Structure formats: C-alpha cells, structure tokens
Amino acid sequence: SDLYNFYGFFRLARASRQFKPDLIYERYALNTFCGVWISRLFRIPMVLEVNAPLYYEQQKLGKLKFQSFARFSEKWICSHATLTIVVTAVMKEMLVREGIPAEKLIVMHNGINPARISKDISAEKVRQKYHLTDSIVIGFVGWFRKWHGLEMLLEAVKNAGLSEKGVKLLLVGDGPAYPDLLRYTQENHMQDTVIFTAPVGKEQIPEYIAAMDIAVQPSATEYACPMKIIEYMGMGKCILAPAQPNMQEILDDNISAAFFTPGNTLSLQSALTRLVENPALREKLADNAYNSLFTRELTWKRNARETLEVALGKAGN
C-alpha cells in the first residue's frame, strides 16, 4: 500500500497537470493517501466515497495486521477529503465515533438509473423459462455468501409449507454458499420449489427482478445500503427486509416494505406467509416502495448533482 501511494501520487500528479480537473472523486481504499495529497498540493477539491468502514470491517474479519495504523489512516483520509460521502446514517455514526468530524460527512444513499431499472420491464421471458406463470415468486438476487441469510430463507419457505401454496423461490446468482444451499434443497425435497438460475449478466438482472412477486433481503450488514433494495424499489416490488436501522432509513414498515426480526427464522416465516396470502398487501407495499424511491429521489443523477453542489460549494468556502 505504501508503494501504491507513491505510484498513485505520480500518476495523479501527471493527470492533474494534464487535465486540470475541477474535482477528484475517489472510492475509499484503506491506507490510500495519495488522493488527499494531490488534492492538497494542487488545491483541487476531493470527494471520497465510503461504502464500508474498512478499518471496522477488516478488523472484524481478522484481516488487519497493523490495526492502530489502519485506524489512524481511515480517520486521517476521511477527515482530510473536502467531502466524505457515506451510504447510510449508521455508517456516519460509526465514523464520527472514530473521531471523524461530522461536518465532513454527508449521507447519500445509493440510487438507480431509471433508464435501466424500471417497472415497465417485462417478466414474461423469465417466467416462461422457469415455468412460473401461475406461481407466486419469492426472489433474491446477489452473491450467495454464508452471511446473506439464504439458508434461513430456504428454511422459512420449507417450514411455512409455501410449496403447497403455489410458491416458487427464485435465487438469482452464485457464490460460495451455493453447494450448501443446493444440498439443503435436495435433502428437503425442495427441487420443485427452489430455482437456482446460476450467474446472470448484469444487463439481464432487471428481467429477473421483474419476475418476482416478493423480493427479499434475508440479511444485511448493519451499515450497508444494499443496491438490491434500491433496485427492488425502482422496479415496484413488494420488499421483505430485516428491521434494522440502515434498512429503516430507506424503507417504512408496513408502508413501503414488510420487516422481520433480523436473524429470526420464525419471524421471516411469518412475514412470508402473510405476504403470500395477501395479494392486496403485496400490491400496496410495492406501489409505495416505487413511489418512495422517486419521492426520495434515489437516483444516480440526483447524487451526482448534489455531490457537485456540496463539494464545489465547500471548496469555495
């Protein structure tokens, strides 16, 4: 990382002289100082985008060798950028506790591009491909990791007896948890209920979300702003998510989403049953989620506009 800072510094210095940018936009990486150095040397305002508090994350995973330096590094970089964007208020609170001045931090949730994510996208192709025409489809899209709660979702579907109610579970993606999920499906004779699509190209994902009646976030890191939630909203889906502060920043219980107790299979099972048995509730939550996305203006265009206004405004102060 030290060597990268020197390499990055010279590359950025050359680019700054050549292009004379009005703004530097950097996605945060632990121990990477070179963007701040260039920002100060050339007096170019710098925006830092933080999607995860990496010191906390790496420490939690046991991957940090020089903890005190990493902690200092995160605090210094986030404090010395002109503006540091965080994707949730939960993350802002975490960084303020680390000693980063609150006035340096602005909360900006993730967004969508309405030209790519739209509820007008047809579900027909995907529903025909997987014989879902007469089914209620519970869906998840993403990377299959142990902590994404997919085992809990499978268990909830099985225990609630949803197979007998015309339900199919559409799991879109792949990942290290796939072999265990497949084994669970086979051991519990759920092959007719659970559909594993295998990896799907990014441009096809909206078609798969379109095929879902209930879109689930079974688990979420406490500080994240999951892209799938924003995409579910933008496609007018009935959303089921864990009741935790970062989810509650963008969703309202029983208005724009149904919530369940995080990590609680019984609570998830109960929420799924309620949604499966109540199409009017599904429709209400879906419509409100879609409207809420546009009321809150959760789009990349709005984020870009606000970033420029705030960063260039701060630079002028």
C-alpha positions as CSV (number, residue, x, y, z in Angstrom):
1,S,0.0,0.0,0.0
2,D,2.9,2.4,0.8
3,L,4.4,1.7,-2.7
4,Y,1.0,2.1,-4.2
5,N,0.7,5.6,-2.6
6,F,3.9,6.7,-4.4
7,Y,2.8,5.2,-7.7
8,G,-0.7,6.6,-7.3
9,F,0.7,10.1,-6.4
10,F,2.9,10.3,-9.5
11,R,0.1,9.1,-11.8
12,L,-2.4,11.5,-10.2
13,A,0.0,14.4,-10.3
14,R,0.6,13.8,-14.0
15,A,-3.1,13.6,-14.7
16,S,-3.8,16.7,-12.7
17,R,-1.3,18.7,-14.6
18,Q,-2.5,17.4,-18.0
19,F,-6.3,17.7,-17.4
20,K,-6.6,20.4,-14.7
21,P,-9.7,18.8,-13.2
22,D,-12.3,20.7,-11.1
23,L,-12.8,17.8,-8.8
24,I,-11.2,14.5,-7.7
25,Y,-13.7,11.7,-6.9
26,E,-12.2,8.7,-5.2
27,R,-13.7,5.4,-3.9
28,Y,-12.2,4.8,-0.4
29,A,-9.5,2.1,0.0
30,L,-7.7,1.5,3.3
31,N,-4.3,3.2,3.7
32,T,-4.5,5.1,0.4
33,F,-3.4,8.7,1.0
34,C,-2.3,9.7,-2.5
35,G,-5.7,11.3,-3.5
36,V,-5.7,13.6,-0.4
37,W,-2.0,14.6,-1.0
38,I,-2.8,15.6,-4.6
39,S,-6.0,17.4,-3.6
40,R,-4.0,19.5,-1.1
41,L,-0.9,20.0,-3.4
42,F,-3.0,21.1,-6.4
43,R,-5.8,22.7,-4.4
44,I,-8.4,20.5,-6.2
45,P,-11.4,19.6,-4.1
46,M,-11.7,15.9,-3.4
47,V,-14.8,13.8,-2.8
48,L,-14.3,10.4,-1.0
49,E,-17.0,7.8,-1.4
50,V,-17.1,5.3,1.5
51,N,-19.2,2.2,1.0
52,A,-17.8,0.4,4.0
53,P,-15.9,1.4,7.1
54,L,-12.9,-0.7,6.1
55,Y,-11.0,-0.5,9.4
56,Y,-14.0,-1.9,11.3
57,E,-14.8,-4.5,8.5
58,Q,-11.2,-5.8,8.2
59,Q,-10.7,-5.9,12.0
60,K,-14.0,-7.9,12.3
61,L,-12.8,-10.4,9.7
62,G,-9.4,-10.6,11.5
63,K,-7.5,-9.4,8.4
64,L,-5.8,-6.4,9.9
65,K,-2.1,-6.6,10.7
66,F,-1.4,-3.0,11.7
67,Q,-4.6,-2.1,13.5
68,S,-3.6,1.2,15.0
69,F,-2.1,2.5,11.8
70,A,-5.2,1.4,9.8
71,R,-7.4,3.2,12.3
72,F,-5.3,6.4,12.1
73,S,-5.3,6.1,8.3
74,E,-9.1,5.9,7.9
75,K,-9.6,8.8,10.3
76,W,-7.0,11.0,8.5
77,I,-8.2,10.2,4.9
78,C,-11.9,10.7,5.7
79,S,-11.2,13.9,7.7
80,H,-8.9,15.5,5.1
81,A,-11.0,14.9,2.0
82,T,-13.1,18.0,1.0
83,L,-16.2,15.9,1.4
84,T,-16.7,12.3,2.5
85,I,-19.9,10.6,1.2
86,V,-21.2,7.7,3.3
87,V,-24.1,5.5,2.1
88,T,-26.1,5.3,5.5
89,A,-26.5,7.4,8.6
90,V,-25.4,4.3,10.5
91,M,-22.0,4.4,8.8
92,K,-21.8,8.2,9.5
93,E,-22.3,7.5,13.2
94,M,-19.6,4.8,13.2
95,L,-17.1,7.1,11.5
96,V,-18.0,10.0,13.9
97,R,-17.2,7.6,16.8
98,E,-13.8,7.0,15.2
99,G,-13.2,10.7,15.5
100,I,-14.0,12.0,12.0
101,P,-15.7,15.4,12.2
102,A,-19.5,15.1,11.5
103,E,-19.4,18.2,9.2
104,K,-17.0,16.4,6.8
105,L,-19.6,13.6,6.3
106,I,-22.7,13.6,4.1
107,V,-25.2,10.7,3.9
108,M,-26.1,9.8,0.3
109,H,-27.9,6.6,-0.2
110,N,-27.3,4.5,-3.3
111,G,-29.5,5.1,-6.4
112,I,-30.7,3.7,-9.7
113,N,-30.6,4.8,-13.3
114,P,-34.3,4.8,-14.3
115,A,-33.3,4.1,-17.9
116,R,-32.0,0.7,-16.8
117,I,-34.2,-0.1,-13.8
118,S,-38.0,0.3,-14.4
119,K,-41.2,-1.4,-13.5
120,D,-42.1,-1.4,-17.3
121,I,-39.5,-4.2,-17.9
122,S,-41.3,-7.4,-18.8
123,A,-41.2,-10.5,-16.6
124,E,-42.7,-12.7,-19.4
125,K,-39.4,-14.3,-20.7
126,V,-38.1,-15.3,-17.3
127,R,-41.5,-16.5,-16.0
128,Q,-41.9,-18.7,-19.2
129,K,-38.3,-20.0,-19.0
130,Y,-38.7,-21.3,-15.4
131,H,-42.5,-22.2,-15.7
132,L,-43.5,-19.6,-13.2
133,T,-46.7,-18.4,-15.0
134,D,-49.1,-19.5,-12.2
135,S,-46.7,-19.2,-9.3
136,I,-46.2,-16.6,-6.5
137,V,-42.4,-15.9,-6.8
138,I,-40.2,-15.1,-3.8
139,G,-36.9,-13.9,-5.1
140,F,-33.4,-12.9,-4.2
141,V,-30.6,-11.5,-6.4
142,G,-27.0,-11.3,-5.4
143,W,-23.9,-13.1,-4.4
144,F,-24.5,-16.3,-2.3
145,R,-22.5,-15.9,0.9
146,K,-23.0,-17.5,4.3
147,W,-24.0,-14.3,5.9
148,H,-26.6,-13.3,3.3
149,G,-29.2,-15.4,5.2
150,L,-30.2,-17.6,2.3
151,E,-30.2,-20.8,4.4
152,M,-32.6,-19.1,6.7
153,L,-34.8,-18.1,3.7
154,L,-34.9,-21.7,2.5
155,E,-35.8,-22.9,6.0
156,A,-38.6,-20.4,6.3
157,V,-40.1,-21.4,3.0
158,K,-39.9,-25.1,4.0
159,N,-41.3,-24.6,7.5
160,A,-44.2,-22.4,6.3
161,G,-45.2,-25.1,3.8
162,L,-45.2,-22.5,1.0
163,S,-44.6,-25.1,-1.7
164,E,-48.2,-26.2,-1.3
165,K,-49.4,-22.6,-1.8
166,G,-48.0,-22.3,-5.3
167,V,-44.8,-20.6,-4.3
168,K,-41.5,-20.8,-6.1
169,L,-38.2,-19.4,-4.7
170,L,-36.1,-17.8,-7.4
171,L,-32.4,-17.4,-6.4
172,V,-30.5,-15.4,-8.9
173,G,-26.7,-15.5,-8.8
174,D,-24.0,-17.7,-7.5
175,G,-21.3,-17.8,-4.8
176,P,-19.5,-19.9,-2.1
177,A,-22.7,-20.8,-0.2
178,Y,-24.3,-22.4,-3.3
179,P,-23.2,-26.0,-2.6
180,D,-24.7,-25.9,0.9
181,L,-27.9,-24.3,-0.4
182,L,-28.2,-27.0,-3.1
183,R,-27.6,-29.7,-0.6
184,Y,-30.3,-28.3,1.7
185,T,-32.8,-28.1,-1.2
186,Q,-32.1,-31.8,-2.2
187,E,-32.2,-33.1,1.4
188,N,-35.5,-31.4,2.0
189,H,-37.0,-32.4,-1.4
190,M,-37.5,-28.8,-2.5
191,Q,-36.2,-29.2,-6.0
192,D,-39.6,-28.3,-7.5
193,T,-39.9,-25.2,-5.3
194,V,-36.3,-23.7,-5.5
195,I,-34.9,-22.4,-8.7
196,F,-31.1,-21.7,-8.9
197,T,-30.6,-19.6,-12.1
198,A,-26.7,-19.7,-12.0
199,P,-24.9,-16.4,-12.7
200,V,-26.8,-13.9,-14.8
201,G,-25.4,-11.0,-16.8
202,K,-25.8,-7.5,-15.2
203,E,-28.0,-6.3,-18.1
204,Q,-30.4,-9.3,-17.6
205,I,-30.9,-8.8,-13.8
206,P,-33.9,-6.4,-14.2
207,E,-35.8,-9.1,-16.1
208,Y,-35.3,-11.5,-13.2
209,I,-36.4,-8.9,-10.6
210,A,-39.4,-8.3,-12.8
211,A,-40.4,-11.9,-12.4
212,M,-40.6,-11.7,-8.5
213,D,-43.7,-11.0,-6.5
214,I,-41.9,-10.7,-3.2
215,A,-38.2,-9.5,-3.3
216,V,-36.2,-10.5,-0.2
217,Q,-33.2,-9.2,1.6
218,P,-32.7,-12.0,4.1
219,S,-29.8,-10.4,5.8
220,A,-27.8,-7.1,5.6
221,T,-24.6,-5.7,7.0
222,E,-25.5,-3.2,9.6
223,Y,-24.0,-0.2,7.8
224,A,-24.7,-1.1,4.2
225,C,-27.1,0.4,1.7
226,P,-27.7,-2.7,-0.5
227,M,-28.1,-2.0,-4.2
228,K,-30.7,-4.8,-4.5
229,I,-33.1,-2.9,-2.1
230,I,-32.9,0.3,-4.3
231,E,-33.4,-1.8,-7.4
232,Y,-36.3,-3.7,-5.9
233,M,-37.9,-0.2,-5.1
234,G,-37.2,1.1,-8.6
235,M,-39.0,-2.0,-10.1
236,G,-42.0,-1.6,-7.9
237,K,-41.5,-4.8,-5.9
238,C,-43.0,-5.9,-2.6
239,I,-39.9,-5.9,-0.4
240,L,-39.2,-8.0,2.7
241,A,-36.2,-6.9,4.7
242,P,-34.7,-7.2,8.2
243,A,-35.9,-4.5,10.7
244,Q,-32.6,-2.8,11.4
245,P,-31.6,0.9,11.3
246,N,-30.0,1.1,7.9
247,M,-33.0,-0.6,6.3
248,Q,-35.3,1.7,8.2
249,E,-33.5,4.7,6.7
250,I,-35.0,4.0,3.2
251,L,-38.0,1.8,4.0
252,D,-41.0,2.2,6.2
253,D,-42.5,-0.8,7.9
254,N,-45.9,-1.9,6.6
255,I,-45.9,1.1,4.2
256,S,-43.1,0.6,1.7
257,A,-41.8,-2.8,2.9
258,A,-42.6,-5.7,5.3
259,F,-40.0,-6.1,8.0
260,F,-39.0,-9.2,10.1
261,T,-36.7,-9.6,13.1
262,P,-33.1,-9.9,11.9
263,G,-31.7,-13.4,12.0
264,N,-35.1,-14.8,13.2
265,T,-36.4,-17.7,11.0
266,L,-39.8,-17.7,12.7
267,S,-40.3,-14.0,12.1
268,L,-39.2,-14.3,8.4
269,Q,-41.5,-17.3,8.0
270,S,-44.5,-15.4,9.5
271,A,-43.8,-12.4,7.3
272,L,-43.5,-14.5,4.1
273,T,-46.8,-16.3,4.9
274,R,-48.6,-13.0,5.5
275,L,-47.4,-11.7,2.1
276,V,-48.1,-14.9,0.2
277,E,-51.6,-15.0,1.5
278,N,-52.4,-11.3,1.0
279,P,-52.0,-10.0,-2.6
280,A,-53.6,-6.6,-1.8
281,L,-50.9,-6.0,0.8
282,R,-48.2,-7.0,-1.6
283,E,-49.6,-4.5,-4.2
284,K,-49.8,-1.7,-1.6
285,L,-46.2,-2.3,-0.4
286,A,-44.9,-2.5,-4.0
287,D,-46.6,0.7,-5.1
288,N,-45.4,2.6,-2.0
289,A,-41.8,1.4,-2.4
290,Y,-41.8,2.6,-6.0
291,N,-43.3,6.0,-5.2
292,S,-41.0,6.4,-2.2
293,L,-37.9,5.9,-4.4
294,F,-38.9,8.8,-6.6
295,T,-40.1,11.0,-3.6
296,R,-36.7,10.5,-2.0
297,E,-35.1,10.9,-5.5
298,L,-32.8,7.8,-5.0
299,T,-31.2,8.2,-8.5
300,W,-27.5,8.4,-9.6
301,K,-28.3,11.7,-11.4
302,R,-29.5,13.4,-8.2
303,N,-26.5,12.0,-6.3
304,A,-24.1,13.4,-8.9
305,R,-25.9,16.8,-8.8
306,E,-25.7,17.0,-5.0
307,T,-22.1,15.9,-4.9
308,L,-21.0,18.7,-7.3
309,E,-23.1,21.3,-5.4
310,V,-21.8,20.4,-2.0
311,A,-18.2,19.6,-2.9
312,L,-17.6,22.7,-5.1
313,G,-19.5,24.8,-2.5
314,K,-17.3,23.6,0.3
315,A,-14.2,24.2,-1.8
316,G,-15.2,27.8,-2.3
317,N,-15.8,28.4,1.5
